[in-house]
Amino acid sequence: MKNRLKVLRAERDWSQAELAERLDVSRQSVNAIETGKYDPSLPLAFRIARLFGMPIEAVFED
Amino acid sequence: MTSSSHPSPAPRKSREVWSPALRRYMRRMWPTMAVYAVVLVGVIRLFDTHPPAGPLKYAAAVAPAIPLLINFWFYGRYVVEEDDEFRRLQIVLTMLIGLAVVLAASTVWGFLEVLAGAPHIPVYWVAVVYVVAQGLSAPLVGWRYR
C-alpha cells in the first residue's frame, strides 16, 4: 500500500530506526511498511497516524 | 555507543537483533536442550548396557522426546509472544517453508521406501528436516523483505 511515511519521517528528520523506536517496532518493520512490502495491522496503522498527528487516510493511500 | 552530537536518543540496538520474545525463547530453549542431551546420552547408555523391559522400555524410549516437545511448545510461545507484527509474519513464513519442505521430502521418501526399496528412515528425522529447512529459509525470507 502506498504511503507517505518516508516524507513524513523526513519532515521530522527521523531515521527509520528513530521512527521504529517511537512506534516500538523493529526497523525492518518500518522499512517494509515504507517500501509498501508490508501493510501494517489496523492498530499499528492507527499508532503511526497518531504519531504524525493526522488521520490514517492522510498517511496511507489505497 | 555515544550520542553526544545527536539530539535524539540512540535506538535500542538490542531490540533490532534479539526481540524480548526471542531472548525469552533462547533462555527457555537452551537449558531444555541441555536436558535433552543429558537424557539422550543416559537413555542410549541404558539401552546399551541394561536394556529395560516392559513398560519401562517404552518410558525410557520416549524420555528424550519430552524435552524436545517442551521446546516445540516454547517455540509456539515465542511466535505468540513476539509483539513485532512484521517479525511475526516473517517467522510464520519460515515455518510454512519448513512445513512445505517436510511435506515434500517425506512424501517423496515414503514412495521411494515403499516402491523402490529405499532404506527406512526413523520418523523423528521429520523434526530435524523441519528445523533445518526453517532455519535455512530465514535469510531467504529476510531477503524477500529487504
Backbone of each chain as ProteinMPNN parsed JSONL, in Angstrom:
{"seq_chain_A": "MKNRLKVLRAERDWSQAELAERLDVSRQSVNAIETGKYDPSLPLAFRIARLFGMPIEAVFED", "coords_chain_A": {"N_chain_A": [[0.842, -1.187, 0.0], [0.509, 2.177, -0.884], [2.169, 4.87, 0.763], [2.884, 7.737, 2.892], [4.969, 7.683, 4.561], [7.796, 7.931, 4.403], [8.169, 10.555, 3.579], [6.899, 11.978, 5.639], [8.474, 11.229, 7.73], [10.941, 12.306, 6.949], [10.354, 14.993, 7.093], [10.379, 15.4, 9.789], [12.898, 14.831, 10.345], [13.666, 12.245, 11.119], [15.292, 9.122, 11.443], [14.85, 5.809, 10.018], [15.257, 4.041, 12.071], [14.826, 5.648, 14.292], [12.13, 6.289, 14.005], [11.095, 3.74, 14.246], [11.771, 3.19, 16.874], [10.113, 5.048, 18.164], [7.652, 4.01, 17.552], [7.778, 1.634, 18.724], [8.491, -0.694, 17.302], [10.334, -2.96, 15.127], [13.167, -1.854, 13.146], [13.163, -3.067, 10.671], [10.458, -3.511, 10.283], [9.488, -0.893, 9.907], [10.863, -0.23, 7.561], [9.792, -2.156, 5.784], [7.103, -1.404, 5.729], [7.277, 1.224, 4.756], [8.332, 0.8, 2.186], [6.234, -0.375, 1.021], [6.026, -3.118, 1.095], [4.859, -4.408, 3.128], [1.787, -4.317, 4.744], [0.671, -2.531, 7.503], [-0.984, -3.702, 10.517], [-4.279, -2.795, 11.65], [-4.274, -1.62, 14.323], [-1.53, -0.837, 14.445], [-1.363, 0.871, 12.255], [-3.028, 2.903, 13.112], [-1.516, 3.801, 15.281], [0.701, 4.782, 13.964], [-0.436, 6.859, 12.438], [-1.391, 8.476, 14.498], [0.986, 9.173, 15.706], [2.075, 10.862, 13.823], [0.197, 12.767, 13.932], [-2.119, 12.925, 12.322], [-5.021, 11.92, 10.27], [-5.552, 8.421, 9.384], [-5.973, 8.09, 6.606], [-4.522, 10.151, 5.579], [-1.998, 9.315, 5.745], [-1.778, 6.737, 4.644], [-2.43, 5.48, 1.379], [-4.904, 3.941, -0.527]], "CA_chain_A": [[0.0, 0.0, 0.0], [1.302, 3.416, -0.948], [2.06, 5.662, 1.984], [3.747, 8.921, 2.941], [5.816, 7.525, 5.747], [9.163, 8.428, 4.188], [8.094, 12.023, 3.529], [6.569, 12.464, 6.986], [9.674, 10.958, 8.531], [11.972, 13.267, 6.542], [9.947, 16.321, 7.6], [10.746, 15.486, 11.201], [14.316, 14.461, 10.423], [13.803, 10.981, 11.84], [15.754, 7.977, 10.677], [13.926, 4.671, 10.158], [15.47, 3.483, 13.401], [14.177, 6.519, 15.278], [10.684, 6.103, 13.864], [10.822, 2.412, 14.808], [11.858, 3.351, 18.326], [8.916, 5.757, 18.643], [6.482, 3.149, 17.362], [8.073, 0.385, 19.436], [8.579, -1.829, 16.389], [11.7, -3.099, 14.62], [13.472, -1.013, 11.976], [12.731, -3.826, 9.497], [9.02, -3.271, 10.1], [9.337, 0.441, 9.332], [11.319, -0.306, 6.173], [8.839, -2.942, 4.999], [5.884, -0.605, 5.556], [7.619, 2.355, 3.888], [8.533, 0.364, 0.8], [4.99, -0.978, 0.544], [6.109, -4.582, 1.063], [4.069, -4.94, 4.232], [0.747, -3.41, 5.22], [0.542, -2.687, 8.954], [-2.302, -4.014, 11.056], [-5.068, -1.602, 11.978], [-3.735, -0.927, 15.499], [-0.255, -0.185, 14.143], [-1.652, 1.987, 11.338], [-3.551, 3.988, 13.955], [-0.402, 4.343, 16.077], [1.522, 5.574, 13.04], [-1.161, 8.09, 12.116], [-1.435, 9.307, 15.705], [2.332, 9.691, 15.933], [2.26, 12.001, 12.915], [-0.864, 13.735, 14.214], [-3.049, 13.077, 11.203], [-5.847, 10.721, 10.072], [-4.919, 7.315, 8.66], [-6.042, 8.31, 5.151], [-3.504, 11.133, 5.184], [-0.706, 8.624, 5.766], [-1.834, 5.595, 3.734], [-3.338, 5.64, 0.232], [-5.189, 2.629, -1.153]], "C_chain_A": [[0.878, 1.239, 0.0], [1.113, 4.197, 0.345], [3.075, 6.799, 1.958], [4.727, 8.868, 4.097], [7.19, 8.172, 5.566], [9.183, 9.96, 4.232], [7.872, 12.589, 4.929], [7.766, 12.31, 7.911], [10.742, 12.008, 8.245], [11.648, 14.658, 7.071], [10.362, 16.509, 9.045], [12.197, 15.108, 11.436], [14.526, 13.222, 11.288], [14.354, 9.923, 10.922], [14.707, 6.874, 10.825], [14.026, 4.089, 11.568], [14.764, 4.32, 14.464], [12.663, 6.376, 15.213], [10.281, 4.763, 14.489], [10.802, 2.479, 16.331], [10.589, 4.0, 18.859], [7.657, 4.917, 18.527], [6.607, 1.841, 18.129], [7.947, -0.832, 18.514], [10.021, -1.902, 15.899], [11.898, -2.172, 13.427], [13.051, -1.715, 10.698], [11.259, -3.583, 9.203], [8.802, -1.931, 9.415], [9.73, 0.418, 7.859], [10.313, -1.032, 5.288], [7.554, -2.16, 4.741], [6.155, 0.532, 4.568], [7.713, 1.953, 2.426], [7.307, -0.347, 0.238], [5.007, -2.492, 0.496], [5.248, -5.21, 2.15], [3.044, -3.893, 4.639], [0.57, -3.608, 6.712], [-0.871, -3.084, 9.341], [-3.0, -2.706, 11.405], [-4.532, -0.892, 13.228], [-2.421, -0.197, 15.205], [-0.459, 1.003, 13.222], [-2.184, 3.184, 12.124], [-2.429, 4.634, 14.757], [0.47, 5.235, 15.219], [0.85, 6.913, 12.776], [-1.174, 9.039, 13.308], [-0.077, 9.938, 15.982], [2.578, 10.911, 15.063], [1.152, 13.043, 13.072], [-1.801, 13.967, 13.048], [-3.888, 11.817, 11.029], [-5.11, 9.668, 9.238], [-4.868, 7.571, 7.154], [-5.015, 9.328, 4.674], [-2.121, 10.487, 5.144], [-0.674, 7.499, 4.723], [-2.834, 5.858, 2.618], [-3.626, 4.274, -0.372], [-5.643, 2.758, -2.601]], "O_chain_A": [[1.843, 1.349, 0.757], [0.037, 4.186, 0.942], [3.989, 6.828, 1.134], [5.243, 9.893, 4.544], [7.683, 8.869, 6.452], [10.069, 10.575, 4.825], [8.541, 13.53, 5.355], [8.027, 13.158, 8.764], [11.37, 12.537, 9.162], [12.544, 15.412, 7.45], [10.66, 17.621, 9.48], [12.667, 15.069, 12.572], [15.457, 13.166, 12.092], [13.949, 9.821, 9.764], [13.793, 6.98, 11.644], [13.027, 3.7, 12.174], [14.182, 3.787, 15.409], [11.991, 6.344, 16.244], [9.261, 4.666, 15.17], [9.933, 1.902, 16.984], [10.046, 3.569, 19.876], [6.712, 5.083, 19.299], [5.671, 1.043, 18.179], [7.377, -1.857, 18.888], [10.834, -1.029, 16.204], [10.937, -1.757, 12.779], [12.631, -1.064, 9.741], [10.851, -3.463, 8.048], [8.031, -1.832, 8.461], [9.028, 0.97, 7.012], [10.014, -0.586, 4.181], [6.981, -2.245, 3.654], [5.363, 0.774, 3.657], [7.238, 2.664, 1.54], [7.335, -0.859, -0.882], [4.105, -3.1, -0.08], [4.945, -6.402, 2.1], [3.382, -2.729, 4.854], [0.342, -4.732, 7.158], [-1.828, -2.842, 8.605], [-2.376, -1.646, 11.448], [-4.351, 0.326, 13.201], [-2.22, 0.929, 15.66], [0.196, 2.033, 13.383], [-1.838, 4.331, 11.839], [-2.384, 5.856, 14.902], [0.924, 6.293, 15.655], [1.478, 7.967, 12.875], [-0.993, 10.247, 13.156], [0.011, 11.081, 16.43], [3.206, 11.877, 15.496], [1.175, 14.082, 12.413], [-2.232, 15.096, 12.813], [-3.539, 10.763, 11.561], [-4.179, 9.978, 8.495], [-3.856, 7.306, 6.504], [-4.676, 9.36, 3.491], [-1.185, 11.048, 4.574], [0.316, 7.326, 4.013], [-3.926, 6.379, 2.848], [-2.7, 3.529, -0.695], [-5.918, 1.752, -3.254]]}, "seq_chain_B": "MTSSSHPSPAPRKSREVWSPALRRYMRRMWPTMAVYAVVLVGVIRLFDTHPPAGPLKYAAAVAPAIPLLINFWFYGRYVVEEDDEFRRLQIVLTMLIGLAVVLAASTVWGFLEVLAGAPHIPVYWVAVVYVVAQGLSAPLVGWRYR", "coords_chain_B": {"N_chain_B": [[28.502, 3.304, 22.898], [28.001, 6.439, 21.775], [25.984, 9.417, 21.912], [26.38, 12.083, 21.761], [26.558, 14.13, 19.848], [24.21, 13.893, 18.609], [20.86, 14.787, 18.631], [18.616, 13.153, 19.169], [17.566, 10.243, 21.081], [19.695, 7.354, 21.036], [18.799, 4.523, 19.102], [17.517, 1.494, 20.565], [19.688, -0.916, 20.218], [19.561, -3.557, 20.939], [16.954, -4.401, 20.56], [16.798, -4.666, 17.891], [18.257, -6.949, 16.975], [17.737, -9.099, 18.752], [14.653, -9.666, 19.761], [12.61, -9.028, 22.689], [10.913, -11.235, 23.034], [12.238, -13.201, 21.589], [14.624, -13.411, 22.991], [13.651, -14.406, 25.375], [12.742, -16.879, 24.495], [15.184, -18.101, 23.819], [16.345, -18.234, 26.353], [14.719, -20.1, 27.488], [14.93, -22.258, 25.783], [17.663, -23.197, 25.49], [18.569, -24.329, 28.072], [16.724, -26.424, 28.158], [17.459, -27.901, 25.916], [19.914, -28.747, 26.802], [19.132, -30.453, 28.852], [17.873, -32.336, 27.265], [20.1, -33.395, 25.867], [21.526, -34.619, 27.931], [19.623, -36.51, 28.869], [19.294, -38.008, 26.538], [21.85, -39.154, 26.087], [22.031, -40.617, 28.446], [19.863, -42.41, 28.182], [20.546, -43.828, 25.87], [22.875, -45.104, 26.729], [21.723, -46.644, 28.722], [20.076, -48.42, 27.246], [22.075, -49.718, 25.893], [23.58, -50.994, 27.897], [21.95, -51.966, 30.069], [19.307, -53.036, 28.959], [16.015, -51.946, 29.283], [12.862, -53.524, 30.203], [9.428, -54.322, 29.367], [6.894, -51.924, 30.361], [8.703, -49.982, 31.16], [10.567, -49.942, 29.154], [9.323, -48.572, 27.071], [8.807, -46.12, 28.29], [11.411, -45.215, 28.789], [12.347, -45.081, 26.182], [10.835, -43.01, 25.146], [11.535, -40.9, 26.715], [13.743, -39.05, 25.858], [12.341, -37.574, 24.034], [10.632, -35.908, 25.39], [11.85, -33.383, 26.449], [12.266, -32.229, 23.934], [9.682, -31.939, 22.93], [8.775, -30.098, 24.736], [10.381, -27.945, 23.976], [9.336, -27.464, 21.428], [6.88, -26.487, 22.178], [7.755, -24.171, 23.517], [8.658, -22.758, 21.313], [6.298, -22.265, 19.985], [5.182, -20.548, 21.882], [6.934, -18.435, 21.614], [6.3, -17.474, 19.05], [3.743, -16.513, 19.518], [4.244, -14.644, 21.515], [5.889, -12.75, 20.352], [5.862, -9.434, 19.773], [6.297, -7.709, 17.693], [4.727, -7.216, 14.785], [5.536, -7.549, 12.136], [7.921, -9.003, 12.254], [6.801, -11.271, 13.303], [5.261, -12.155, 11.177], [7.308, -12.829, 9.396], [8.509, -14.93, 10.792], [6.422, -16.8, 10.786], [6.23, -17.259, 8.046], [8.691, -18.546, 7.583], [8.179, -20.852, 9.015], [6.153, -21.983, 7.495], [7.534, -22.523, 5.147], [9.355, -24.397, 6.124], [7.542, -26.406, 6.792], [6.506, -27.006, 4.232], [8.772, -28.076, 2.989], [9.196, -30.341, 4.58], [6.816, -31.786, 4.124], [7.057, -32.295, 1.383], [9.538, -33.714, 1.223], [9.097, -35.946, 2.913], [6.947, -37.155, 1.675], [7.97, -37.813, -0.863], [10.123, -39.478, -0.044], [8.7, -41.475, 1.244], [7.334, -42.774, -0.872], [9.541, -43.695, -2.272], [10.58, -45.472, -0.399], [8.524, -47.394, -0.146], [7.994, -48.271, -2.781], [10.428, -48.355, -4.16], [12.293, -49.55, -2.627], [13.922, -47.992, -0.947], [16.028, -47.156, 1.885], [14.648, -47.41, 5.203], [13.768, -44.583, 7.109], [14.021, -43.34, 10.402], [11.174, -41.853, 11.896], [11.537, -39.549, 13.427], [13.279, -37.919, 12.094], [11.83, -36.182, 10.641], [11.346, -33.909, 12.244], [13.924, -32.912, 12.398], [14.506, -32.285, 9.715], [12.546, -30.355, 9.356], [13.318, -28.297, 11.2], [15.856, -27.621, 10.196], [15.209, -26.845, 7.559], [13.522, -24.692, 8.111], [15.288, -22.97, 9.429], [17.164, -22.465, 7.382], [15.567, -21.129, 5.609], [15.167, -18.661, 6.684], [17.09, -16.499, 6.042], [16.31, -16.232, 3.363], [13.664, -15.341, 3.5], [14.125, -12.958, 4.829], [15.604, -11.651, 2.878], [13.716, -11.363, 0.886], [12.113, -9.429, 1.973], [13.77, -7.268, 2.13]], "CA_chain_B": [[27.806, 3.998, 21.794], [27.692, 7.788, 22.282], [25.031, 10.172, 21.079], [26.564, 13.462, 22.217], [26.317, 15.102, 18.774], [22.91, 13.589, 18.017], [19.841, 15.234, 19.589], [17.632, 12.123, 19.532], [18.194, 9.102, 21.78], [20.134, 6.272, 20.147], [17.84, 3.408, 19.131], [17.953, 0.347, 21.344], [20.239, -1.902, 19.296], [19.193, -4.9, 21.36], [15.659, -4.78, 20.014], [16.944, -4.973, 16.484], [18.714, -8.301, 16.694], [17.02, -10.052, 19.599], [13.479, -9.073, 20.397], [12.423, -9.597, 24.032], [10.306, -12.564, 22.934], [13.268, -14.126, 21.119], [15.548, -13.635, 24.105], [12.949, -15.276, 26.319], [12.743, -18.208, 23.896], [16.542, -18.631, 23.967], [16.551, -18.556, 27.769], [13.97, -21.318, 27.802], [15.286, -23.343, 24.885], [18.985, -23.774, 25.692], [18.615, -25.279, 29.189], [15.929, -27.599, 27.81], [18.286, -28.695, 25.013], [20.942, -29.37, 27.636], [18.455, -31.589, 29.498], [17.689, -33.329, 26.196], [21.385, -34.037, 25.599], [21.834, -35.495, 29.067], [18.666, -37.626, 28.862], [19.568, -38.837, 25.364], [23.053, -39.94, 26.358], [21.682, -41.563, 29.509], [18.959, -43.451, 27.681], [21.313, -44.668, 24.93], [23.723, -45.956, 27.568], [20.841, -47.596, 29.399], [19.693, -49.461, 26.304], [23.283, -50.475, 25.542], [24.123, -51.797, 28.991], [20.892, -52.689, 30.803], [18.066, -52.74, 28.232], [14.818, -52.124, 30.13], [11.804, -54.381, 29.639], [8.061, -53.953, 29.727], [6.52, -50.507, 30.215], [9.89, -49.138, 31.352], [11.242, -49.837, 27.86], [8.657, -47.519, 26.318], [9.021, -44.861, 29.006], [12.796, -44.812, 28.561], [12.499, -44.727, 24.768], [10.149, -41.733, 24.899], [12.118, -39.854, 27.578], [14.443, -37.948, 25.178], [11.401, -36.765, 23.245], [9.915, -34.943, 26.25], [12.401, -32.027, 26.366], [12.073, -31.688, 22.585], [8.28, -31.494, 22.855], [8.719, -28.855, 25.516], [10.959, -26.896, 23.141], [8.362, -27.119, 20.374], [5.911, -25.635, 22.868], [8.394, -22.87, 23.727], [8.703, -22.059, 20.037], [4.944, -21.76, 19.787], [5.039, -19.389, 22.776], [7.716, -17.349, 21.014], [5.542, -16.894, 17.941], [2.618, -15.776, 20.1], [4.717, -13.538, 22.351], [6.591, -11.751, 19.541], [4.868, -8.395, 19.547], [6.507, -7.001, 16.436], [3.876, -7.963, 13.862], [6.245, -7.88, 10.902], [8.8, -10.12, 12.594], [5.941, -12.446, 13.495], [4.938, -12.611, 9.826], [8.488, -13.482, 8.842], [8.656, -16.215, 11.488], [5.391, -17.72, 10.296], [6.608, -17.639, 6.678], [9.745, -19.568, 7.658], [7.551, -22.09, 9.471], [5.432, -22.547, 6.355], [8.531, -23.094, 4.239], [9.81, -25.628, 6.782], [6.461, -27.396, 6.64], [6.452, -27.41, 2.821], [9.921, -28.949, 2.726], [8.941, -31.61, 5.267], [5.75, -32.496, 3.405], [7.597, -32.76, 0.108], [10.587, -34.711, 1.437], [8.557, -37.181, 3.5], [6.096, -37.791, 0.66], [8.871, -38.421, -1.858], [10.855, -40.6, 0.546], [7.731, -42.527, 1.518], [7.133, -43.552, -2.097], [10.803, -44.387, -2.572], [10.689, -46.6, 0.53], [7.521, -48.426, -0.399], [8.032, -48.781, -4.144], [11.758, -48.525, -4.745], [13.204, -50.183, -1.685], [14.846, -47.081, -0.268], [16.135, -47.506, 3.313], [13.685, -46.765, 6.093], [14.321, -43.518, 7.959], [13.186, -43.126, 11.601], [10.263, -40.728, 11.671], [11.938, -38.3, 14.1], [14.021, -37.07, 11.171], [10.901, -35.143, 10.188], [11.584, -32.708, 13.034], [15.244, -32.387, 12.029], [14.358, -31.649, 8.393], [11.743, -29.142, 9.552], [14.112, -27.264, 11.866], [16.914, -27.182, 9.273], [14.584, -26.11, 6.448], [13.051, -23.415, 8.626], [16.462, -22.132, 9.677], [17.767, -22.044, 6.114], [14.66, -20.233, 4.88], [15.134, -17.339, 7.337], [17.726, -15.464, 5.223], [15.536, -16.037, 2.142], [12.519, -14.501, 3.852], [14.697, -11.649, 5.118], [15.998, -11.047, 1.6], [12.471, -11.028, 0.183], [11.575, -8.216, 2.571], [14.872, -6.34, 2.419]], "C_chain_B": [[27.391, 5.364, 22.3], [26.716, 8.481, 21.344], [25.166, 11.65, 21.391], [26.233, 14.473, 21.121], [24.927, 14.931, 18.182], [21.828, 13.941, 19.013], [18.893, 14.126, 20.037], [18.319, 10.974, 20.253], [18.583, 8.02, 20.784], [19.134, 5.123, 20.229], [18.406, 2.234, 19.911], [18.393, -0.759, 20.377], [19.734, -3.299, 19.648], [17.868, -5.326, 20.743], [15.795, -5.228, 18.559], [17.292, -6.434, 16.243], [17.899, -9.333, 17.485], [15.821, -9.351, 20.219], [13.341, -9.693, 21.785], [11.848, -11.014, 23.975], [11.349, -13.6, 22.492], [14.253, -14.456, 22.219], [14.936, -14.59, 25.12], [12.965, -16.712, 25.794], [14.111, -18.859, 24.064], [16.805, -19.065, 25.406], [15.83, -19.838, 28.15], [14.543, -22.514, 27.04], [16.618, -23.996, 25.227], [19.078, -24.721, 26.886], [17.842, -26.558, 28.868], [16.706, -28.502, 26.846], [19.393, -29.403, 25.779], [20.356, -30.601, 28.339], [18.267, -32.714, 28.479], [18.98, -34.111, 25.957], [21.717, -35.038, 26.695], [20.928, -36.73, 29.056], [18.972, -38.574, 27.708], [20.759, -39.754, 25.604], [22.752, -41.014, 27.4], [20.85, -42.728, 28.986], [19.691, -44.39, 26.715], [22.2, -45.627, 25.698], [22.904, -47.042, 28.239], [20.488, -48.748, 28.458], [20.89, -50.312, 25.88], [23.684, -51.454, 26.637], [23.062, -52.619, 29.714], [19.548, -52.423, 30.131], [16.84, -52.989, 29.102], [13.787, -52.989, 29.42], [10.441, -53.858, 30.055], [7.796, -52.477, 29.518], [7.711, -49.564, 30.363], [10.635, -48.924, 30.036], [10.657, -48.661, 27.062], [8.87, -46.15, 26.963], [10.425, -44.333, 28.74], [12.992, -44.361, 27.115], [11.917, -43.343, 24.484], [10.798, -40.572, 25.666], [12.864, -38.743, 26.826], [13.507, -37.032, 24.392], [10.772, -35.658, 24.078], [10.534, -33.545, 26.203], [12.24, -31.409, 24.973], [10.634, -31.189, 22.407], [8.112, -30.175, 23.608], [9.293, -27.7, 24.706], [10.052, -26.511, 21.98], [7.306, -26.182, 20.957], [6.485, -24.238, 23.077], [8.444, -22.078, 22.427], [7.337, -21.483, 19.701], [4.704, -20.509, 20.64], [5.769, -18.178, 22.189], [6.918, -16.665, 19.911], [4.398, -16.023, 18.474], [3.095, -14.523, 20.842], [5.465, -12.458, 21.569], [5.621, -10.632, 19.222], [5.156, -7.5, 18.351], [5.798, -7.789, 15.338], [4.587, -8.368, 12.58], [7.209, -9.041, 11.13], [7.995, -11.406, 12.709], [5.546, -13.017, 12.135], [6.111, -13.374, 9.234], [8.703, -14.847, 9.473], [7.665, -17.222, 10.923], [5.698, -18.161, 8.869], [7.702, -18.709, 6.706], [9.167, -20.902, 8.125], [6.808, -22.777, 8.33], [6.39, -23.196, 5.361], [9.068, -24.394, 4.82], [8.793, -26.737, 6.609], [6.403, -27.908, 5.204], [7.584, -28.387, 2.499], [9.696, -30.325, 3.356], [7.883, -32.425, 4.531], [6.305, -33.101, 2.113], [8.583, -33.911, 0.33], [10.016, -36.022, 1.957], [7.652, -37.908, 2.498], [6.969, -38.517, -0.368], [9.562, -39.643, -1.268], [9.932, -41.763, 0.847], [7.511, -43.404, 0.289], [8.384, -44.324, -2.474], [10.968, -45.618, -1.683], [9.772, -47.74, 0.101], [7.69, -49.07, -1.769], [9.427, -49.102, -4.661], [12.77, -49.087, -3.774], [14.209, -49.263, -1.029], [14.889, -47.423, 1.216], [15.136, -46.734, 4.165], [14.397, -45.728, 6.972], [13.431, -43.358, 9.184], [12.406, -41.813, 11.477], [10.729, -39.444, 12.373], [12.798, -37.4, 13.215], [13.14, -35.964, 10.576], [11.189, -33.835, 10.925], [12.921, -32.068, 12.658], [15.153, -31.641, 10.695], [13.597, -30.336, 8.531], [12.592, -28.014, 10.132], [15.184, -26.715, 10.924], [16.318, -26.347, 8.139], [14.105, -24.74, 6.913], [14.219, -22.454, 8.842], [17.06, -21.591, 8.385], [16.871, -21.059, 5.364], [14.668, -18.821, 5.458], [15.847, -16.254, 6.517], [16.96, -15.189, 3.926], [14.364, -15.096, 2.391], [13.002, -13.075, 4.136], [15.053, -10.916, 3.832], [14.782, -10.586, 0.823], [11.91, -9.693, 0.679], [12.638, -7.172, 2.859], [14.481, -4.904, 2.09]], "O_chain_B": [[26.52, 5.459, 23.165], [26.635, 8.173, 20.154], [24.191, 12.397, 21.302], [25.694, 15.543, 21.405], [24.506, 15.729, 17.345], [21.857, 13.45, 20.142], [18.412, 14.151, 21.17], [19.515, 10.747, 20.066], [17.88, 7.796, 19.799], [18.671, 4.786, 21.319], [19.615, 2.004, 19.922], [17.558, -1.45, 19.793], [19.507, -4.125, 18.764], [17.684, -6.504, 20.435], [15.022, -6.049, 18.065], [16.682, -7.086, 15.395], [17.433, -10.324, 16.924], [15.981, -8.523, 21.115], [13.89, -10.765, 22.039], [12.236, -11.883, 24.756], [11.341, -14.736, 22.965], [14.672, -15.602, 22.379], [15.613, -15.467, 25.655], [13.176, -17.653, 26.56], [14.198, -20.036, 24.412], [17.402, -20.112, 25.656], [16.277, -20.574, 29.03], [14.633, -23.623, 27.566], [16.707, -25.224, 25.254], [19.614, -25.819, 26.743], [18.255, -27.649, 29.26], [16.625, -29.727, 26.942], [19.766, -30.527, 25.445], [20.996, -31.65, 28.413], [18.473, -33.888, 28.786], [18.959, -35.338, 25.856], [22.137, -36.162, 26.42], [21.401, -37.855, 29.214], [18.919, -39.793, 27.868], [20.696, -40.959, 25.361], [23.16, -42.167, 27.259], [21.108, -43.887, 29.313], [19.478, -45.602, 26.741], [22.278, -46.812, 25.374], [23.318, -48.198, 28.32], [20.59, -49.915, 28.835], [20.735, -51.487, 25.547], [24.074, -52.589, 26.362], [23.242, -53.814, 29.946], [18.731, -51.672, 30.663], [16.64, -54.096, 29.601], [13.831, -53.165, 28.203], [10.322, -53.053, 30.979], [8.375, -51.845, 28.634], [7.734, -48.485, 29.772], [11.25, -47.88, 29.818], [11.387, -47.871, 26.464], [9.084, -45.152, 26.274], [10.607, -43.14, 28.495], [13.703, -43.393, 26.846], [12.457, -42.596, 23.668], [10.627, -39.408, 25.304], [12.637, -37.572, 27.13], [13.83, -35.877, 24.118], [10.419, -34.601, 23.556], [9.81, -32.585, 25.939], [12.093, -30.193, 24.851], [10.404, -30.14, 21.804], [7.404, -29.269, 23.168], [8.755, -26.593, 24.741], [10.009, -25.343, 21.593], [6.892, -25.216, 20.317], [5.802, -23.239, 22.849], [8.288, -20.857, 22.44], [7.224, -20.364, 19.2], [4.101, -19.539, 20.181], [5.283, -17.049, 22.259], [6.862, -15.437, 19.84], [4.126, -14.943, 17.951], [2.442, -13.481, 20.805], [5.655, -11.355, 22.081], [4.658, -10.84, 18.484], [4.354, -6.626, 18.025], [6.213, -8.897, 14.997], [4.281, -9.409, 11.999], [7.304, -9.951, 10.306], [8.429, -12.476, 12.282], [5.502, -14.235, 11.965], [5.933, -14.438, 8.641], [9.037, -15.81, 8.784], [8.027, -18.359, 10.618], [5.454, -19.314, 8.514], [7.647, -19.671, 5.94], [9.612, -21.961, 7.684], [6.83, -24.002, 8.212], [6.113, -24.26, 4.808], [9.221, -25.382, 4.101], [9.149, -27.877, 6.312], [6.265, -29.111, 4.98], [7.376, -29.394, 1.822], [9.974, -31.35, 2.735], [8.048, -33.63, 4.34], [6.053, -34.264, 1.797], [8.47, -34.96, -0.305], [10.406, -37.094, 1.496], [7.604, -39.138, 2.481], [6.732, -39.68, -0.695], [9.595, -40.707, -1.885], [10.334, -42.92, 0.719], [7.503, -44.631, 0.39], [8.307, -45.462, -2.937], [11.428, -46.666, -2.134], [10.191, -48.893, 0.0], [7.544, -50.284, -1.904], [9.603, -49.996, -5.489], [13.968, -49.103, -4.056], [15.263, -49.725, -0.591], [13.905, -47.924, 1.761], [14.82, -45.576, 3.894], [15.48, -45.976, 7.502], [12.213, -43.249, 9.045], [12.931, -40.802, 11.009], [10.35, -38.352, 11.95], [13.021, -36.237, 13.553], [13.635, -34.953, 10.079], [11.268, -32.775, 10.303], [13.041, -30.844, 12.605], [15.65, -30.523, 10.557], [13.949, -29.332, 7.911], [12.584, -26.899, 9.61], [15.4, -25.505, 10.854], [16.839, -25.286, 7.795], [14.259, -23.747, 6.202], [14.147, -21.279, 8.483], [17.418, -20.416, 8.297], [17.358, -20.25, 4.575], [14.224, -17.881, 4.798], [15.274, -15.184, 6.31], [16.952, -14.059, 3.438], [14.101, -14.182, 1.609], [12.362, -12.105, 3.73], [14.832, -9.711, 3.71], [14.81, -9.539, 0.177], [11.315, -8.931, -0.083], [12.456, -6.301, 3.71], [15.284, -3.989, 2.27]]}, "name": "protein", "num_of_chains": 2, "seq": "MKNRLKVLRAERDWSQAELAERLDVSRQSVNAIETGKYDPSLPLAFRIARLFGMPIEAVFEDMTSSSHPSPAPRKSREVWSPALRRYMRRMWPTMAVYAVVLVGVIRLFDTHPPAGPLKYAAAVAPAIPLLINFWFYGRYVVEEDDEFRRLQIVLTMLIGLAVVLAASTVWGFLEVLAGAPHIPVYWVAVVYVVAQGLSAPLVGWRYR"}
